[in-house]
Amino acid sequence: MAESILVLTHADETGRSLTKLSMEVVSAGKDLAARLDAHLAIGILAVDSVSAAGTVGGIGAPVFGVSDEAFAQARYGTDIAGYEALYRAVQPTIILAPQSSRMARVAAGLAHRIGGKVDTHITAIRTEGGLEVSRWLYRQRIETVITRSERPWVLTFEAGVYPPFEGTGGDVVVEPVAVELPPKRTKVIGVRAPAQAAQTIRPDARMLFVAGAGWTKKQADGQTHALEAGELILGFLQKTGASLGSSKSLVDQGGDGQPVLPFLTHMNQVGQTGSTPRHAKGLATCCHGEEPHVVGWRFIGDRRAISLDPNCGWARGKADVVYVADAFKVLAKVNELLGSRR
Ligand SMILES: Cc1cc2nc3c(=O)[nH]c(=O)nc-3n(C[C@H](O)[C@H](O)[C@H](O)COP(=O)(O)OP(=O)(O)OC[C@H]3O[C@@H](n4cnc5c(N)ncnc54)[C@H](O)[C@@H]3O)c2cc1C
């Protein structure tokens, strides 16, 4: 079957440029179109799709846009109407889209409306011997390979699978697509979000910093130093922009009445019963590196650890480099060096 591909994208909070993940899916579309020798089109949903299209300059594919003030907010009713209009304008067999919370909300509904199928959390595409896509299941333990004969086929892509498309700038001709929006039943009256500095989980950061339970355990002087630990960790995060992960033992301590780091929640937990983040580098500190924790590091490229224990799990082949040292001292020195560089 001759395939044709539509990449569905959406704007970021400014409403005038595409999200990083959307740009990654543009790369996926370009790659897949080349491999299948298929027709490629880009669909943009934004307040002003002409401005947002600036980022895909040089794509060499027709660009379609739906523009409306309503797209300033993620809203099921209006988003799905916009995407459906883009689909009907292009009539592709394959639709690639970002696995963003905004798109995840409408992807299944869109597939239903257009009489298609949907698969989500895609992490790889193969084209040898027919189109196959992969996703991970059961906490990243099972890789599933999916193929379908039904079309249209909606596929939402995880972050980090493709590099973001780098446009060459310049004007892009956007074909405006008319969309009839339904009456809005949801009105956004404001956004409550933690201050940027308080936001410790940063999926786009290059580095993951993991804090383990050792930070709140008794140290060589027989005392705990949770306050100092908190200051060192937050200082490091602020200076590097790293994302903060934690071991289960550390985040569980609040419930056990032991010293806690107040900025950590179960959302920070990495591992078998936590998250599996994707960062280029990872640094584990005061963490033993036990298997249920380290399985959450599956997608971390360069792994380092600071532990007092030369026999910790990291030292047994789970990290590229292990510094057998006191993390309090190491981090104080690193923060000092980072501070003097600025
Ligand atoms: C079913 C199941 C699911 C689980 N899921 C998860 C999960 O999702 N994520 C997870 O993290 N765990 C999980 N666990 C728990 C996991 O097995 C470990 O118990 C946990 O990861 C240990 O956390 P930790 O390494 O921070 O603490 P600890 O084992 O207490 O290790 C603390 C480390 O800090 C070091 N240390 C102390 N002071 C310093 C210092 N000053 N400088 C440097 N190093 C120092 C110590 O030498 C020690 O190695 C799970 C367990 C089970 C049974």
The ligand as an ORCA input file, in Angstrom:
! r2SCAN-3c Opt
* xyz 0 1
  C       9.209     -4.576     44.639
  C      10.215     -3.514     44.903
  C      10.182     -2.377     44.132
  C      11.116     -1.359     44.333
  N      11.077     -0.249     43.542
  C      12.032      0.700     43.692
  C      12.064      1.856     42.854
  O      11.221      2.058     41.969
  N      13.044      2.776     43.060
  C      13.980      2.630     44.045
  O      14.841      3.512     44.176
  N      13.963      1.562     44.853
  C      13.005      0.595     44.712
  N      12.996     -0.474     45.558
  C      13.900     -0.443     46.724
  C      15.327     -0.801     46.375
  O      15.470     -2.211     46.408
  C      16.274     -0.201     47.422
  O      15.837     -0.549     48.697
  C      16.405      1.334     47.348
  O      16.680      1.756     46.027
  C      17.539      1.760     48.267
  O      17.623      3.156     48.261
  P      19.024      3.872     48.543
  O      20.064      3.264     47.697
  O      18.789      5.336     48.449
  O      19.251      3.568     50.104
  P      20.304      2.659     50.861
  O      20.230      1.253     50.408
  O      20.077      2.941     52.305
  O      21.714      3.206     50.396
  C      22.234      4.423     50.853
  C      23.628      4.529     50.286
  O      24.144      5.815     50.605
  C      25.531      5.664     50.866
  N      25.949      6.840     51.646
  C      25.622      7.195     52.910
  N      26.198      8.368     53.237
  C      26.935      8.752     52.173
  C      27.774      9.852     51.904
  N      27.983     10.824     52.803
  N      28.361      9.941     50.694
  C      28.178      8.973     49.738
  N      27.399      7.877     49.945
  C      26.783      7.775     51.144
  C      25.642      4.345     51.609
  O      26.962      3.826     51.486
  C      24.605      3.499     50.850
  O      25.233      2.811     49.789
  C      12.069     -1.499     45.366
  C      12.103     -2.666     46.141
  C      11.183     -3.650     45.906
  C      11.246     -4.881     46.758
*
